[in-house]
Amino acid sequence: MSLDLQASVATLEHLPELRQLMEQSIRRLVGAYLDEAHVEASFEIMGVDTALIDDGTYFVVEGAGRIVGCGGWSRRATLFGGDHSRGRDARLLDPGSEPARVRAMYTHPDFARRRIGRLVLSLCEAAARAEGFRSLELVATVAGEPLYLACGFSVIERIDVPTSKGVTVPCARMTKLMA
């Protein structure tokens, strides 16, 4: 069955539905790879970053009468994390020498593997390219890494992100040169 998808720039009014989608995505999609302790710790390093919405670089994808996916890109230095995460850096990146960031990609579990992530990535890539960026960088969860590999990203390094829960969350820092 084909799903009619409509993408738009996210607004602050989308926040309640985005938070629900992110929670379901982390619990079910990341939860397919990690145990409960690691899933719970993931919430510390993932979530809504309203700076992306304020910057107009965050997208929602709607289908079947609801938001089925979201994600964005950033011209700022922060590589991952939500409003509540430590280590955020609002410094503007230099498009001539630094990669744009792909951030906070989530798909509703009921709509996984329906090309929603690819759609969001294509929007991010086009927008970053239009601002002069030549490459992208992101931090992938274990659930997202297969998508990014299939879309031309390569792993720079594997990282274990520490949390206050006493467990680390396995991730991969990835990059892609834009053609």
Salt bridges, closest charged atoms under 4 A:
GLU23 OE2 - ARG27 NE 3.04
ASP35 OD1 - HIS38 ND1 2.71
GLU40 OE2 - ARG27 NH1 2.44
ASP49 OD1 - ARG88 NH1 3.02
ASP49 OD2 - ARG103 NH2 2.79
ASP55 OD2 - ARG76 NE 2.74
ASP83 OD1 - ARG88 NH1 3.76
GLU98 OE2 - ARG91 NH2 2.95
ASP110 OD1 - ARG28 NH2 2.87
ASP110 OD2 - ARG66 NH2 3.71
ASP110 OD2 - HIS108 ND1 3.81
GLU125 OE2 - ARG129 NH2 2.77
GLU125 OE1 - LYS176 NZ 2.88
GLU131 OE2 - ARG75 NH2 2.55
GLU137 OE1 - ARG101 NH1 3.64
GLU137 OE2 - ARG173 NE 2.43
GLU145 OE2 - ARG158 NH2 2.84
GLU157 OE2 - ARG173 NH1 2.66
